[in-house]
Amino acid sequence: MNSNSFENFIQYNTAENSVSVPFGRVAEYYLKNHPLLKNIRLKSQSRKKTPELIKEELILVERVEGAVDFIEWRTKTGQTKSTNRIDDIIKLTEKGEELVRQIEAGVKKDKLCWQWVMYCAGDGNSCQRECGEIGKCMEGCQNEMLPNNLKNGNDMHLCKLRIVSEVYLSQINNSNPLKIKVLNSHLSSNILMTHTPQIDRLSLTRQVRDNIIINRRADHKTTKNIKAKMLAPYNGANEEVLREALHNQKEICDDKKLYRFLIRDDRRTKESTGPWTILHYLINEILKPKGYILYYQQPDLSAETSSEHFYQLTLSDQLWLKNAQRYGRHCIGVDSKYDLNNDRAPVLAIVAENSAGFGTPLAFGLSNKENNWTTSIALMSLKNNVPCNNPDCEHKWYYEDLPNGKGFKRITECAKNHSWIPLVMMDKHRPTKIATEKVLDRTILCWFHVMQTFGENLNNWNISWPLRGTKTVVNFVERLYGIRLFRENLTNECGQSNFEAGLATVFDMQTIEQETQAAHLASDKLRRLNHGKLLFLLGYVEFAGVDNYFYLKKGNYPFTIETSYNDELINLDRNGLNLLMPLHNKLMEQHLSKVPNHHDHSEYYLINIKTGECTCFDYIWNGPFRDTCKHCHAALIYQEAIKSSDMLLFKQEIKKELVQYFKNKQRVLPVESKNISIYNEDIETAYLEIVNLYNTNGLAIFKSYSRPNENNNDPFRPVELNNYKSNNGAPPKSSAKPRKPSRILKDTDRNTPFSEQTRSTKRIRKNIRNAKENIKGIENPYEPLITSPFQNAQPTIMQSYSQNNYIHSLLPISQSIQTPIDSSYVYPTNLPISFPSTTPYYSNSSVQLNNCPPTQNSYSFTPYLANVNSYSESTHNNMTSSTPMPNFSSSDSRQQENRLYYYV
């Protein structure tokens, strides 16, 4: 049954002011679309009469197809029970069929088999309560002094609205057996107020919840993937429609509620044609009429020295352009990624930070090369379409063709009426800097790229394309705007080509959700802020007598700083302190001249709250770019306290916030690890405990706690597996002891071009061939070792070899061995070989042997011969030649500066 046809199954009973619907999804559809029930959350009491008739074996309750959002449990008597749903289906048993026949014959009296009362939850305190007052209980009400003004969880005191549903035994076999009646309203008809509920808890329909759970359990979809499916009907919708859907809360909810719902439940190729050709069709036929394309240019290969030589596609959305005006006036971020498609075409992302502290996209640029031309085109196309901030302006736009006829660009008329020149945060890519200076204002380096904590790892991780999930450029654009073909849909009843919401719709909904959210603080920023609150409460801050300057008393750990790489605390040693002192002294010079009495405060830090500068080593180490230091936070709070009308009340509020921060830190800990004085006691007791811990442990009390792993309590799971720690989401760890990496792999440059590797291989093979040819022309292979110096040959250091499961190395030249050598193992070469590793090191330099001390071998280290005695005896007995190995002395080796040696 399709949801579009549910309306046809509703029977309206005008005389009774009710409706009759069949069992199943139609009942919920009616409740979802009723004018009085659209923007509210419904609660329900227990369903009456049904359990009694089930015990009498007159009826059975079945779930509607696809229903999974319910809980089952077993009673002590062994009976299985479950939660009730409005779309449950009731069927008669044989005994029930017999009773119905008797009822129809007039022998038996009809019985209710379903009687259920649902009611408005009263969210937002905008409903008229049972006592008659709106939003609160009237004086003298019996619920006035109760928690939440409710006697229990099923108390209907907060609103007069009721939904009564009932079914009689005799009506079960009818087409529309379920009768639903809406009684009363949220407000009396004589009240002029408008009912404006605010839903704080999850209020999704059962059908939507079923789909969420199925996607989670069967396909392991993430929160964002499921949110995209929920937004599918609203793909391409304007801002007003999205706001209404979020306000309704029946089919859409915010990410936090969806994530919590999933956590709660957890605890219980379209490659037949060229992708770029398909992308061209999407651009001209689908995306351009909607205004999503800001700039599109096909490359002109004849124009080799201009921007027309490159492919460029710039994509955006009307809400994104508004966000550029709202949030991108001061600073935007620009960066490119190459692994978002299998052609490795660079995708330029332009983002800004919204009022809640989250990133929001402004535009995406797709090109065939990342350089100053393509980047400047993307930035200029965005700049030419940022609308003005005039609410009466219609922000009209139009397209015009490029002069070379290879594409088109969009222009917003009102973009010329204002100046949009933000700072651009970027990585250390010089072409981006050149492009930015041509179009916008100055550039600043991104903190993320300055620290280089993540980008280097991405380059070293060898992740295959299937694991990265990259597809063609068409898939990227389709995913961005939610365009899919029929054969890619997962169901047969979607009825349209847009199955999942695109990323654009998801980003738009996130922007709307985050408008009312408080500013988001990262954990490290929140840690420094609360540390500053503690320093303020301890009375460490003093006014310096000069505007914007404050003193803060140094604590017990002045040389402990927090590193930005991993948020670890490190103690400065004398060497580190000496290196930072020049920076410290230079910073002090700028401010000490402005503060006259600084000599009397040698045990204090000097803080400038206007610039965010502080003379502590923590500030000098980390800098002010990401956040000010904890001392500056304390000084800012102190300034607010001075301006407040009641200093004592202000301190109490700060103390309350500080204690709540530490209470939240204790929540993630197991019961046996919690600090009871902080977690359960009042504010004063908890604060004193925090101060004691701070005096004892210092900065360590602000470090984050990690939630312990939850073991699987499956009763049939083998006990030995309970301690297994899952490694999902990370590369598998080796169970063996890590071995020392190969020097060959270590010394080889992974980024060496293939052509250079080929030349190197050919060079080595050529040297080997030349060496073999040289040995053929020598009558006595041992003679060069004694009497035939080659003045032009490079000195060779001898290399070990393997034969018959033994490892053999030549002894140092200073030693003498009378062991015959098989000529089949002797190869001359003019390649110098170094002993520090098994990898030959090739060099053109010459080693002067006569510069070595008499007691020192001229090699990098003394070669070692394993099992030399056994090897000499076994080899000597099997040799066909009786020629002894010549005796080498250290003096002989030093007399020959450029002797040719052989390695075996």
QUIURCOR-V152463 format. One record per backbone hydrogen bond with DSSP energy under -0.5 kcal/mol. CO is the residue of the C=O (numbers start at 1). NH is the residue of the N-H. E is the energy in kcal/mol with one decimal. If there is no record, write none. Layout:
# QUIURCOR-V152463
co nh e
CO NH E
CO NH E
This chain:
# QUIURCOR-V152463
co nh e
2 5 -1.6
3 6 -1.0
5 8 -1.0
6 9 -1.6
7 10 -1.2
9 11 -0.5
10 12 -0.6
11 13 -0.5
11 20 -2.9
12 14 -0.9
13 17 -0.9
13 18 -2.0
18 13 -3.1
19 180 -2.7
20 11 -2.5
21 178 -2.0
24 27 -0.9
24 28 -0.6
25 29 -2.1
26 30 -2.2
27 31 -1.9
28 32 -2.5
29 33 -1.5
30 34 -0.9
34 37 -1.4
34 38 -0.6
35 38 -0.5
37 40 -0.7
41 121 -2.4
43 119 -2.8
46 48 -0.6
48 50 -1.3
48 115 -1.4
49 53 -1.9
50 54 -1.9
51 55 -2.0
52 56 -1.6
53 58 -2.7
53 59 -0.8
54 57 -1.4
58 93 -2.2
60 62 -0.5
60 91 -2.6
62 89 -3.0
64 67 -2.1
66 68 -0.5
68 70 -1.8
71 83 -1.6
73 81 -3.1
75 78 -1.6
79 75 -2.8
81 73 -2.7
85 88 -1.4
88 24 -0.5
89 62 -3.4
91 60 -2.7
93 97 -2.7
94 98 -2.0
95 99 -1.7
96 100 -2.3
97 101 -2.0
98 102 -1.6
99 103 -2.2
100 104 -2.7
101 105 -1.5
102 107 -2.4
102 108 -1.2
103 106 -1.2
111 169 -2.6
114 167 -2.0
115 48 -2.8
116 118 -0.5
116 165 -2.5
117 45 -2.4
118 163 -3.1
119 43 -3.0
122 125 -1.5
127 129 -0.5
127 135 -2.2
128 160 -0.8
129 132 -1.7
133 129 -3.0
133 135 -0.6
138 141 -2.0
141 144 -1.5
143 146 -1.1
146 149 -2.2
147 150 -1.7
152 155 -1.4
156 159 -0.7
157 130 -2.2
161 120 -1.1
162 183 -3.0
163 118 -2.8
163 165 -0.5
164 181 -2.4
165 116 -2.6
166 179 -2.2
167 113 -2.8
167 114 -1.3
168 171 -1.3
169 172 -1.2
171 174 -1.5
174 177 -0.5
177 179 -0.6
178 21 -2.8
179 166 -1.9
180 19 -2.3
181 164 -2.7
181 183 -0.6
183 162 -2.2
186 128 -2.9
188 191 -1.6
194 196 -0.7
198 200 -0.6
205 209 -2.2
206 210 -2.5
207 211 -2.1
208 212 -2.1
209 213 -2.5
210 214 -2.5
211 215 -2.2
212 216 -2.0
213 217 -3.1
214 218 -2.7
214 219 -0.7
215 219 -0.8
215 221 -2.0
216 220 -0.8
222 226 -2.5
223 227 -2.4
224 228 -1.9
225 229 -1.5
226 230 -2.2
227 231 -1.7
228 501 -2.5
229 232 -1.2
231 234 -1.3
232 235 -1.6
234 237 -2.4
238 242 -1.8
239 243 -2.2
240 244 -2.2
241 245 -2.3
242 246 -2.2
243 247 -2.2
244 248 -2.1
245 249 -1.6
250 205 -2.3
254 258 -2.1
255 259 -2.6
256 260 -2.2
257 261 -2.2
258 262 -2.2
259 263 -2.4
260 264 -2.2
261 265 -1.9
262 266 -2.0
263 267 -1.6
264 268 -0.6
265 268 -0.5
269 271 -1.6
274 278 -2.0
275 279 -2.4
276 280 -1.9
277 281 -1.7
278 282 -2.4
279 283 -2.4
280 284 -2.0
281 285 -2.7
281 286 -0.5
282 286 -1.6
282 287 -2.9
283 288 -2.1
286 290 -0.6
287 292 -1.9
288 291 -1.6
292 294 -0.6
292 316 -2.3
294 410 -2.7
295 314 -2.7
296 408 -1.8
297 312 -1.9
299 301 -0.7
300 303 -1.4
302 304 -1.4
303 306 -0.7
306 309 -1.4
307 310 -1.4
308 300 -3.1
311 368 -1.0
312 297 -2.5
313 366 -3.6
314 294 -2.8
314 295 -1.3
315 364 -2.4
317 321 -2.3
318 322 -1.7
319 323 -2.3
320 324 -1.7
321 325 -1.2
322 326 -2.4
323 327 -3.4
323 328 -0.9
324 328 -0.6
330 423 -2.8
332 425 -3.4
333 351 -2.4
335 349 -3.2
337 347 -2.6
340 471 -0.7
341 344 -1.6
346 348 -0.6
346 367 -1.7
347 337 -1.8
347 349 -0.6
348 365 -2.9
349 335 -1.7
349 351 -0.5
350 362 -3.1
350 363 -1.5
351 333 -3.0
352 354 -0.5
352 360 -3.0
354 357 -1.7
356 520 -3.3
358 354 -3.0
360 352 -2.1
363 350 -2.4
364 315 -3.4
365 348 -3.6
366 313 -2.3
369 371 -0.9
371 375 -2.0
372 376 -1.7
373 377 -2.0
374 378 -2.0
375 379 -2.3
376 380 -2.6
377 381 -2.6
378 382 -1.7
379 383 -2.4
380 384 -2.3
382 385 -1.5
382 386 -0.5
383 386 -0.8
384 412 -2.0
385 387 -0.6
389 391 -0.6
390 393 -1.4
396 413 -2.4
398 411 -2.7
400 409 -2.3
402 405 -1.7
406 298 -2.6
407 402 -2.4
408 296 -2.8
409 400 -2.3
411 398 -2.0
411 413 -0.5
412 415 -1.2
413 416 -1.1
414 417 -1.4
415 418 -0.8
418 420 -0.6
419 421 -0.6
422 441 -1.3
423 332 -2.4
423 425 -0.6
424 444 -2.4
425 334 -2.5
426 446 -2.8
427 429 -1.2
428 430 -0.7
429 433 -1.5
430 434 -2.4
431 435 -2.5
432 436 -2.4
433 437 -2.1
434 438 -1.1
435 439 -1.4
436 440 -2.8
442 424 -1.8
444 426 -2.3
446 450 -2.1
447 451 -2.3
448 452 -1.3
448 453 -0.7
454 458 -1.9
455 459 -1.5
456 460 -1.3
457 461 -2.0
461 463 -1.3
464 468 -1.4
465 469 -1.3
465 470 -1.1
471 342 -2.1
472 476 -1.6
473 477 -2.0
474 478 -2.9
475 479 -2.6
476 480 -1.6
477 481 -1.8
478 482 -1.5
478 483 -1.6
479 503 -2.2
480 504 -3.3
482 484 -0.6
485 488 -1.3
486 489 -1.7
497 484 -0.9
497 499 -1.1
502 506 -2.0
503 507 -3.1
504 508 -2.3
505 509 -2.4
506 510 -2.3
507 511 -2.2
508 512 -2.0
509 513 -2.6
510 514 -2.4
511 515 -0.5
512 515 -0.9
513 516 -0.7
522 526 -2.7
523 527 -1.9
524 528 -2.0
525 529 -2.3
526 530 -2.1
527 531 -1.9
528 532 -2.2
529 533 -1.7
530 534 -2.0
531 535 -2.2
532 536 -2.1
533 537 -2.4
534 538 -1.9
535 540 -2.0
536 539 -1.4
540 553 -2.4
542 551 -3.3
546 549 -2.2
548 609 -2.1
549 544 -1.8
550 607 -2.7
551 542 -2.8
552 605 -3.5
557 560 -1.2
559 561 -0.5
559 572 -2.8
561 563 -0.6
561 570 -2.6
563 567 -1.3
568 563 -2.5
570 561 -2.6
573 577 -2.4
574 578 -2.2
575 579 -1.7
576 580 -1.6
577 581 -1.5
578 582 -0.6
580 584 -2.3
581 585 -3.1
582 586 -2.1
583 587 -2.1
584 588 -2.3
585 589 -2.0
586 590 -0.8
587 590 -0.5
587 591 -0.6
588 591 -1.1
588 592 -2.8
589 593 -0.6
591 594 -1.2
591 595 -0.8
592 595 -0.6
594 596 -0.6
595 598 -0.9
597 600 -0.9
598 601 -1.4
599 602 -0.5
601 604 -1.4
603 554 -2.6
605 552 -1.8
606 615 -1.3
607 550 -2.1
607 609 -0.6
608 612 -1.7
608 613 -1.0
613 608 -2.6
616 620 -1.6
617 621 -2.5
618 622 -2.2
619 623 -2.8
629 633 -1.7
630 634 -2.0
631 635 -2.1
632 636 -2.4
633 637 -2.3
634 638 -2.1
635 639 -2.2
636 640 -2.0
637 641 -2.2
638 642 -2.0
639 643 -1.6
640 644 -1.1
646 650 -2.1
647 651 -2.3
648 652 -1.9
649 653 -1.8
650 654 -2.2
651 655 -2.6
652 656 -2.2
653 657 -2.3
654 658 -2.4
655 659 -2.5
656 660 -2.1
657 661 -1.8
658 662 -1.7
659 663 -2.3
660 664 -2.3
661 665 -1.5
662 666 -1.5
663 667 -1.0
664 668 -0.6
665 668 -0.5
666 669 -1.3
668 708 -0.6
670 673 -1.3
670 674 -0.8
671 674 -0.9
674 676 -0.9
675 678 -0.9
675 679 -2.8
676 680 -2.4
676 681 -1.0
682 686 -2.4
683 687 -2.6
684 688 -2.3
685 689 -1.9
686 690 -2.1
687 691 -2.4
688 692 -2.2
689 693 -2.4
690 694 -2.4
691 695 -2.4
692 696 -1.4
693 697 -3.6
693 698 -0.6
694 698 -1.7
697 700 -1.3
698 701 -1.4
699 702 -1.8
700 703 -1.4
709 711 -0.6
711 713 -0.6
714 717 -1.6
718 721 -1.3
719 722 -1.5
721 724 -1.6
724 726 -0.6
727 730 -1.7
742 746 -2.2
743 747 -2.7
744 748 -1.2
748 750 -0.6
749 752 -1.6
753 757 -2.0
754 758 -2.3
755 759 -2.1
756 760 -2.2
757 761 -2.2
758 762 -2.3
759 763 -2.2
760 764 -2.1
761 765 -2.3
762 766 -2.1
763 767 -2.0
764 768 -2.0
765 769 -2.2
766 770 -2.4
767 771 -2.1
768 772 -2.1
769 773 -2.2
770 774 -2.1
771 775 -1.8
772 776 -1.4
773 777 -1.0
775 778 -1.2
777 779 -0.5
779 781 -0.7
780 783 -1.0
780 784 -0.6
782 785 -1.2
783 786 -2.1
783 787 -2.7
783 788 -0.9
787 789 -0.7
789 791 -0.6
790 793 -1.1
801 808 -2.1
803 806 -1.3
806 803 -1.6
806 808 -0.6
807 866 -0.7
808 801 -2.0
812 815 -1.7
817 819 -0.6
818 820 -0.5
822 825 -1.8
823 826 -1.3
825 827 -0.5
827 903 -1.1
830 832 -0.6
838 840 -0.6
840 842 -0.6
846 848 -0.5
847 849 -0.9
848 851 -1.3
849 852 -1.6
853 856 -1.6
864 866 -0.6
865 868 -0.6
867 871 -2.3
868 872 -2.4
869 873 -2.3
870 874 -2.5
871 875 -2.2
872 876 -2.1
873 877 -1.7
874 878 -0.7
875 878 -0.5
875 879 -0.5
876 879 -0.8
886 888 -0.5
889 893 -1.8
890 894 -1.7
891 895 -1.3
892 896 -1.0
895 897 -0.8
898 790 -0.5
899 901 -0.5
901 829 -0.8
903 827 -0.6
